[in-house]
Amino acid sequence: MSAQPLPALRKARRVTGKTLSFRDAAVANAEFILGLRNDPVKNRYLSATPDDLEAQRNWLSRYADATDQVYFIIEHAGQPIGTVRLYDARQDSFCWGSWILADGRPQHAAMESALMVYAYAMDHLGFRAAYFDVRKGNERVWRFHERFGARRVHETELDYLYELAHEDICASRGKYQKFLAEPLIVDF
């Protein structure tokens, strides 16, 4: 019996869920992304991003050729409402973050976008588990992840570090299935 190949990150042009879609980030999204990352309320729990549109464009230009991460613009009704990134694949696990949702988004956007991340990573890329970190002060987000089944496995001065096992992802996908279209429509 041959060993299964390890899952790998792979960009999709579009991932369509129940009411949201993910679109591969492009240089044209630089202003939107920079606006989210430099919002004084939202950036309290993010790594610092210089308020430099050209630097953001350059980062996105380099990202276009990257194979080690997937960076999506989250859309609702064709309008950008957020971002999310998958990166740092380790064996059958992936890390995700850069998850920022704009003000005025639909109330269900957090749940649907999180479920879409897991469905895309598991069903289309072959991952079985996830890990991520959340700033300690970002209580709303770490509580969200803990309700989702994430286990706090370590902490640093700034962050709580989490792991989410395959069975917990599957249980949460079942528990919150009303928020997710099954299957996702993926255009590679």
N, C-alpha and C positions, 0 to 999 in steps of 0.2 A: 504494500500500500504506500503510495507516495504522499508526502506531506503537502498540505494545502499551502499555496503561496500566501505570504502575509498581505493583509490589505494595504492599500496605498491611497493617499489623497489624490483626488482627481477633480479638476474643475469642470463644472457644468455651465453651459450658457444660461440655462434657466431651470429652476426647480419649482414646480407649481403644486401648491397645497390646496386646502379647502377655500380660504379667502385671501391668502398671502402668496407671494411668489418671491423667490430668491433669484437675483440676476448677478452674474459675475461682475465684480467691480471693475471699472475702467477709469482712465484718466479723466473722462468727462464728469465723473462723480466727485472729483477732488473738492470742489467748493461745498457740496452737501456734507461730505465726510468731515471736512475741517470744521464746518459749522457745528456738527454734533459733538466732535471731540473737544471743541473749545467752548462749549456751552458751560457757563460757570456752575450750574447745578449738576449737570451730567458728568463733568470732568473731575469732580471731587474724588472719584474712585477709579480713575484711569491713569495709565502712565502718561506722562506729560507729552504733549504734541505741540511743537512750535506753531505759532500763528503765522504760517508761511505757506501761501497757496502754491508757490512754485515747488517748494520742498514736498508738499503733498502730491503734486502732479508727478514729480520725479519718483517718489515712492511707488505710486500706482503704475508708472511706466516700467519700473523694475519688476513689480509684482506680475505684470502681464507675461513675463518669461519664467516666472518662478514655478517650480513643480513641488515645492515643500509646504504649500499652504493653499487654502481656498478662502477667498474673501468675497462675501456676498453683500449686495444691497438688498434689503428687505423692502418689498413693495406691497402696497394695498391699492387696488383699483388703479394700477398703473403709476401710482405716485410713490416716491421713495419715503419710507418711514423709519428706516434703521439700517444697521449693519450687523454682521456676524462673521466670524472667521474660524476656520478649522485649521489646525496646524500641529506640528510636533508629534507625528505618528510614532508610536513605540509598540512594537509587536502588534497586538490586535486592539490597541487602545489609541485614542486620539485626544488631543486637547482642543478646547474651544473657548473663545472669548471675543473681545472687541464687540461685545453684544450691547448695542446702544439702540434705544428706541426713542423716536422723536415725540415731543408733546403732541397731543391731538390724535394719536394713533388709536385704532380700535382697541377696546378694552381687552379683547382676547389675544392681542398680538404677541404678548410674551409667551403665553402657553403654546399657541400654534407655532411660533417660530422655534421654540425649544424642541417641540415634538418633531418639527421638520428637520432640524439638525440631526436628531437621533435616527429618524427614518432614513434620511439620505446616507448618513454614515454607515448604518447597519445594512440596509437593504440594497444599497447601490455601490457601496465601497467595500463592504465586508468586515467592518469593524465590529467588535463585540463589547467594548467598554469605553469609558471616557474618563478624563480627569481635567481639572481646572482649578484655578484659584480665584478667590473673591476677597476684596478688601474687607477687613474686619468691620469697618464702619458702615459698610453697605449691607446693613441688616436685612433690608427688604429682599435683596437678591440672594443672600446666603440662606435665608429662610425658604425662599422659593425652591432652591436646589435641594434643601433638606427634605421638604415635603415631597419632592420628586424622587427621593430615595438615595440621594448622594450621602456618602459617609465622609465626615471630616477625619482626615488621616494624619494631618500635621498642621502646624502653624508657624509662621514667621512673625517678625515684629509687626509687619503690615497686613499679612494675608492669612486666610484659612485656606488650606489645600484639601481638595476633595477628590474622591474617586466614585465612579458610578458603575457598578457591575452589570453585566449583561442581563441577569435576571431582574434587576431593579429597573433597568431601562424598559424591558418588556412589560413588567408590571405597570409602570406608569403609562406606557403607551396604551395599555388596555384600560386603565382607570380613566384616562383623559381622552379616549378615542373620539369622542364627539367633536373635538377640536381639530382633528386631522383627517384629511382625505386619504383613503387607502385604496390603491397605492398612490404614492406621489408620481407626478409626471415629470420625468427628467429628460432634458434635451442636452446631450453632451456635444 
